Amino acid sequence: MGEVKKYFWDMNMVIWPIFTALVLIGVIVLAVWYLSSYGLIH
């Protein structure tokens, strides 16, 4: 069980930073698209 848990933990350490970065980029892109579609930024 220890090896499986260690492997899973290693995967989390790789996946979470990538997932967090993708979510942040998605939020920023949506915010920019939303603002530009209403002409608030040019």
HTML snippet that shows the backbone in 3Dmol.js (N, CA, C, O; Angstrom):
<script src="https://3Dmol.org/build/3Dmol-min.js"></script>
<div id="view" style="width:600px;height:400px;position:relative"></div>
<script>
const pdb = `
ATOM      1  N   MET A   1       0.826  -1.208   0.000  1.00  0.00           N
ATOM      2  CA  MET A   1       0.000   0.000   0.000  1.00  0.00           C
ATOM      3  C   MET A   1       0.864   1.264   0.000  1.00  0.00           C
ATOM      4  O   MET A   1       0.505   2.278  -0.598  1.00  0.00           O
ATOM      5  N   GLY A   2       2.008   1.182   0.681  1.00  0.00           N
ATOM      6  CA  GLY A   2       2.894   2.349   0.781  1.00  0.00           C
ATOM      7  C   GLY A   2       3.383   2.829  -0.582  1.00  0.00           C
ATOM      8  O   GLY A   2       3.445   4.029  -0.848  1.00  0.00           O
ATOM      9  N   GLU A   3       3.731   1.859  -1.448  1.00  0.00           N
ATOM     10  CA  GLU A   3       4.226   2.219  -2.773  1.00  0.00           C
ATOM     11  C   GLU A   3       3.132   2.892  -3.604  1.00  0.00           C
ATOM     12  O   GLU A   3       3.388   3.875  -4.299  1.00  0.00           O
ATOM     13  N   VAL A   4       1.924   2.359  -3.527  1.00  0.00           N
ATOM     14  CA  VAL A   4       0.811   2.944  -4.282  1.00  0.00           C
ATOM     15  C   VAL A   4       0.539   4.364  -3.807  1.00  0.00           C
ATOM     16  O   VAL A   4       0.322   5.270  -4.612  1.00  0.00           O
ATOM     17  N   LYS A   5       0.552   4.550  -2.481  1.00  0.00           N
ATOM     18  CA  LYS A   5       0.288   5.874  -1.931  1.00  0.00           C
ATOM     19  C   LYS A   5       1.380   6.851  -2.349  1.00  0.00           C
ATOM     20  O   LYS A   5       1.093   8.001  -2.682  1.00  0.00           O
ATOM     21  N   LYS A   6       2.637   6.393  -2.332  1.00  0.00           N
ATOM     22  CA  LYS A   6       3.748   7.250  -2.739  1.00  0.00           C
ATOM     23  C   LYS A   6       3.612   7.634  -4.212  1.00  0.00           C
ATOM     24  O   LYS A   6       3.836   8.790  -4.572  1.00  0.00           O
ATOM     25  N   TYR A   7       3.249   6.679  -5.062  1.00  0.00           N
ATOM     26  CA  TYR A   7       3.074   6.947  -6.486  1.00  0.00           C
ATOM     27  C   TYR A   7       1.953   7.960  -6.704  1.00  0.00           C
ATOM     28  O   TYR A   7       2.090   8.896  -7.492  1.00  0.00           O
ATOM     29  N   PHE A   8       0.841   7.758  -5.989  1.00  0.00           N
ATOM     30  CA  PHE A   8      -0.289   8.669  -6.105  1.00  0.00           C
ATOM     31  C   PHE A   8       0.106  10.069  -5.663  1.00  0.00           C
ATOM     32  O   PHE A   8      -0.284  11.052  -6.292  1.00  0.00           O
ATOM     33  N   TRP A   9       0.880  10.168  -4.580  1.00  0.00           N
ATOM     34  CA  TRP A   9       1.340  11.459  -4.069  1.00  0.00           C
ATOM     35  C   TRP A   9       2.226  12.149  -5.101  1.00  0.00           C
ATOM     36  O   TRP A   9       2.104  13.352  -5.329  1.00  0.00           O
ATOM     37  N   ASP A  10       3.123  11.376  -5.725  1.00  0.00           N
ATOM     38  CA  ASP A  10       3.998  11.943  -6.754  1.00  0.00           C
ATOM     39  C   ASP A  10       3.180  12.483  -7.919  1.00  0.00           C
ATOM     40  O   ASP A  10       3.488  13.548  -8.455  1.00  0.00           O
ATOM     41  N   MET A  11       2.149  11.759  -8.312  1.00  0.00           N
ATOM     42  CA  MET A  11       1.282  12.216  -9.396  1.00  0.00           C
ATOM     43  C   MET A  11       0.588  13.518  -9.012  1.00  0.00           C
ATOM     44  O   MET A  11       0.471  14.427  -9.834  1.00  0.00           O
ATOM     45  N   ASN A  12       0.126  13.611  -7.765  1.00  0.00           N
ATOM     46  CA  ASN A  12      -0.518  14.832  -7.295  1.00  0.00           C
ATOM     47  C   ASN A  12       0.448  16.016  -7.363  1.00  0.00           C
ATOM     48  O   ASN A  12       0.061  17.115  -7.761  1.00  0.00           O
ATOM     49  N   MET A  13       1.704  15.789  -6.977  1.00  0.00           N
ATOM     50  CA  MET A  13       2.695  16.864  -6.979  1.00  0.00           C
ATOM     51  C   MET A  13       2.951  17.359  -8.397  1.00  0.00           C
ATOM     52  O   MET A  13       3.329  18.515  -8.589  1.00  0.00           O
ATOM     53  N   VAL A  14       2.748  16.493  -9.397  1.00  0.00           N
ATOM     54  CA  VAL A  14       2.950  16.897 -10.792  1.00  0.00           C
ATOM     55  C   VAL A  14       1.679  17.531 -11.348  1.00  0.00           C
ATOM     56  O   VAL A  14       1.734  18.558 -12.025  1.00  0.00           O
ATOM     57  N   ILE A  15       0.533  16.912 -11.056  1.00  0.00           N
ATOM     58  CA  ILE A  15      -0.728  17.328 -11.688  1.00  0.00           C
ATOM     59  C   ILE A  15      -1.275  18.623 -11.109  1.00  0.00           C
ATOM     60  O   ILE A  15      -1.746  19.478 -11.858  1.00  0.00           O
ATOM     61  N   TRP A  16      -1.223  18.788  -9.775  1.00  0.00           N
ATOM     62  CA  TRP A  16      -1.877  19.952  -9.176  1.00  0.00           C
ATOM     63  C   TRP A  16      -1.329  21.292  -9.646  1.00  0.00           C
ATOM     64  O   TRP A  16      -2.123  22.185  -9.943  1.00  0.00           O
ATOM     65  N   PRO A  17      -0.001  21.482  -9.730  1.00  0.00           N
ATOM     66  CA  PRO A  17       0.498  22.776 -10.242  1.00  0.00           C
ATOM     67  C   PRO A  17       0.041  23.042 -11.675  1.00  0.00           C
ATOM     68  O   PRO A  17      -0.299  24.173 -12.022  1.00  0.00           O
ATOM     69  N   ILE A  18       0.034  21.995 -12.509  1.00  0.00           N
ATOM     70  CA  ILE A  18      -0.397  22.145 -13.899  1.00  0.00           C
ATOM     71  C   ILE A  18      -1.877  22.474 -13.953  1.00  0.00           C
ATOM     72  O   ILE A  18      -2.296  23.366 -14.690  1.00  0.00           O
ATOM     73  N   PHE A  19      -2.676  21.746 -13.163  1.00  0.00           N
ATOM     74  CA  PHE A  19      -4.121  21.971 -13.130  1.00  0.00           C
ATOM     75  C   PHE A  19      -4.433  23.381 -12.653  1.00  0.00           C
ATOM     76  O   PHE A  19      -5.270  24.072 -13.233  1.00  0.00           O
ATOM     77  N   THR A  20      -3.748  23.804 -11.584  1.00  0.00           N
ATOM     78  CA  THR A  20      -3.963  25.153 -11.045  1.00  0.00           C
ATOM     79  C   THR A  20      -3.613  26.214 -12.081  1.00  0.00           C
ATOM     80  O   THR A  20      -4.344  27.190 -12.251  1.00  0.00           O
ATOM     81  N   ALA A  21      -2.487  26.020 -12.777  1.00  0.00           N
ATOM     82  CA  ALA A  21      -2.068  26.980 -13.798  1.00  0.00           C
ATOM     83  C   ALA A  21      -3.095  27.059 -14.924  1.00  0.00           C
ATOM     84  O   ALA A  21      -3.425  28.149 -15.392  1.00  0.00           O
ATOM     85  N   LEU A  22      -3.603  25.897 -15.360  1.00  0.00           N
ATOM     86  CA  LEU A  22      -4.598  25.883 -16.437  1.00  0.00           C
ATOM     87  C   LEU A  22      -5.873  26.595 -16.014  1.00  0.00           C
ATOM     88  O   LEU A  22      -6.464  27.336 -16.800  1.00  0.00           O
ATOM     89  N   VAL A  23      -6.298  26.373 -14.771  1.00  0.00           N
ATOM     90  CA  VAL A  23      -7.509  27.034 -14.272  1.00  0.00           C
ATOM     91  C   VAL A  23      -7.311  28.544 -14.233  1.00  0.00           C
ATOM     92  O   VAL A  23      -8.191  29.298 -14.650  1.00  0.00           O
ATOM     93  N   LEU A  24      -6.152  28.990 -13.730  1.00  0.00           N
ATOM     94  CA  LEU A  24      -5.881  30.428 -13.667  1.00  0.00           C
ATOM     95  C   LEU A  24      -5.861  31.053 -15.055  1.00  0.00           C
ATOM     96  O   LEU A  24      -6.422  32.128 -15.267  1.00  0.00           O
ATOM     97  N   ILE A  25      -5.207  30.370 -16.005  1.00  0.00           N
ATOM     98  CA  ILE A  25      -5.158  30.879 -17.380  1.00  0.00           C
ATOM     99  C   ILE A  25      -6.567  30.954 -17.966  1.00  0.00           C
ATOM    100  O   ILE A  25      -6.923  31.927 -18.630  1.00  0.00           O
ATOM    101  N   GLY A  26      -7.365  29.912 -17.710  1.00  0.00           N
ATOM    102  CA  GLY A  26      -8.735  29.898 -18.207  1.00  0.00           C
ATOM    103  C   GLY A  26      -9.550  31.061 -17.658  1.00  0.00           C
ATOM    104  O   GLY A  26     -10.293  31.707 -18.397  1.00  0.00           O
ATOM    105  N   VAL A  27      -9.412  31.327 -16.368  1.00  0.00           N
ATOM    106  CA  VAL A  27     -10.145  32.430 -15.742  1.00  0.00           C
ATOM    107  C   VAL A  27      -9.720  33.765 -16.341  1.00  0.00           C
ATOM    108  O   VAL A  27     -10.560  34.619 -16.622  1.00  0.00           O
ATOM    109  N   ILE A  28      -8.414  33.946 -16.537  1.00  0.00           N
ATOM    110  CA  ILE A  28      -7.898  35.194 -17.099  1.00  0.00           C
ATOM    111  C   ILE A  28      -8.407  35.378 -18.536  1.00  0.00           C
ATOM    112  O   ILE A  28      -8.842  36.466 -18.911  1.00  0.00           O
ATOM    113  N   VAL A  29      -8.346  34.304 -19.334  1.00  0.00           N
ATOM    114  CA  VAL A  29      -8.808  34.380 -20.720  1.00  0.00           C
ATOM    115  C   VAL A  29     -10.299  34.714 -20.775  1.00  0.00           C
ATOM    116  O   VAL A  29     -10.722  35.548 -21.575  1.00  0.00           O
ATOM    117  N   LEU A  30     -11.095  34.060 -19.921  1.00  0.00           N
ATOM    118  CA  LEU A  30     -12.524  34.353 -19.884  1.00  0.00           C
ATOM    119  C   LEU A  30     -12.787  35.792 -19.472  1.00  0.00           C
ATOM    120  O   LEU A  30     -13.665  36.448 -20.032  1.00  0.00           O
ATOM    121  N   ALA A  31     -12.032  36.288 -18.499  1.00  0.00           N
ATOM    122  CA  ALA A  31     -12.217  37.665 -18.034  1.00  0.00           C
ATOM    123  C   ALA A  31     -11.888  38.652 -19.153  1.00  0.00           C
ATOM    124  O   ALA A  31     -12.632  39.608 -19.372  1.00  0.00           O
ATOM    125  N   VAL A  32     -10.785  38.430 -19.858  1.00  0.00           N
ATOM    126  CA  VAL A  32     -10.387  39.315 -20.951  1.00  0.00           C
ATOM    127  C   VAL A  32     -11.419  39.272 -22.073  1.00  0.00           C
ATOM    128  O   VAL A  32     -11.797  40.309 -22.617  1.00  0.00           O
ATOM    129  N   TRP A  33     -11.879  38.050 -22.418  1.00  0.00           N
ATOM    130  CA  TRP A  33     -12.889  37.908 -23.477  1.00  0.00           C
ATOM    131  C   TRP A  33     -14.190  38.602 -23.080  1.00  0.00           C
ATOM    132  O   TRP A  33     -14.814  39.277 -23.899  1.00  0.00           O
ATOM    133  N   TYR A  34     -14.594  38.436 -21.823  1.00  0.00           N
ATOM    134  CA  TYR A  34     -15.829  39.055 -21.327  1.00  0.00           C
ATOM    135  C   TYR A  34     -15.737  40.574 -21.394  1.00  0.00           C
ATOM    136  O   TYR A  34     -16.661  41.242 -21.858  1.00  0.00           O
ATOM    137  N   LEU A  35     -14.606  41.116 -20.923  1.00  0.00           N
ATOM    138  CA  LEU A  35     -14.427  42.570 -20.948  1.00  0.00           C
ATOM    139  C   LEU A  35     -14.364  43.102 -22.367  1.00  0.00           C
ATOM    140  O   LEU A  35     -14.975  44.125 -22.677  1.00  0.00           O
ATOM    141  N   SER A  36     -13.630  42.418 -23.232  1.00  0.00           N
ATOM    142  CA  SER A  36     -13.475  42.908 -24.601  1.00  0.00           C
ATOM    143  C   SER A  36     -14.787  42.808 -25.374  1.00  0.00           C
ATOM    144  O   SER A  36     -15.059  43.635 -26.244  1.00  0.00           O
ATOM    145  N   SER A  37     -15.601  41.798 -25.062  1.00  0.00           N
ATOM    146  CA  SER A  37     -16.862  41.644 -25.777  1.00  0.00           C
ATOM    147  C   SER A  37     -17.838  42.760 -25.415  1.00  0.00           C
ATOM    148  O   SER A  37     -18.748  43.063 -26.186  1.00  0.00           O
ATOM    149  N   TYR A  38     -17.656  43.367 -24.254  1.00  0.00           N
ATOM    150  CA  TYR A  38     -18.498  44.497 -23.853  1.00  0.00           C
ATOM    151  C   TYR A  38     -17.828  45.840 -24.145  1.00  0.00           C
ATOM    152  O   TYR A  38     -18.362  46.895 -23.803  1.00  0.00           O
ATOM    153  N   GLY A  39     -16.650  45.790 -24.784  1.00  0.00           N
ATOM    154  CA  GLY A  39     -15.990  47.012 -25.214  1.00  0.00           C
ATOM    155  C   GLY A  39     -15.388  47.817 -24.066  1.00  0.00           C
ATOM    156  O   GLY A  39     -15.126  49.011 -24.210  1.00  0.00           O
ATOM    157  N   LEU A  40     -15.168  47.160 -22.923  1.00  0.00           N
ATOM    158  CA  LEU A  40     -14.599  47.890 -21.785  1.00  0.00           C
ATOM    159  C   LEU A  40     -13.102  48.086 -21.948  1.00  0.00           C
ATOM    160  O   LEU A  40     -12.521  49.014 -21.385  1.00  0.00           O
ATOM    161  N   ILE A  41     -12.470  47.185 -22.739  1.00  0.00           N
ATOM    162  CA  ILE A  41     -11.062  47.374 -23.073  1.00  0.00           C
ATOM    163  C   ILE A  41     -10.929  47.293 -24.586  1.00  0.00           C
ATOM    164  O   ILE A  41     -11.668  46.556 -25.239  1.00  0.00           O
ATOM    165  N   HIS A  42     -10.002  48.039 -25.136  1.00  0.00           N
ATOM    166  CA  HIS A  42      -9.872  48.099 -26.591  1.00  0.00           C
ATOM    167  C   HIS A  42      -8.501  47.609 -27.021  1.00  0.00           C
ATOM    168  O   HIS A  42      -8.200  47.585 -28.215  1.00  0.00           O
TER     169      HIS A  42
END
`;
const viewer = $3Dmol.createViewer("view");
viewer.addModel(pdb, "pdb");
viewer.setStyle({}, {cartoon: {color: "spectrum"}});
viewer.zoomTo();
viewer.render();
</script>
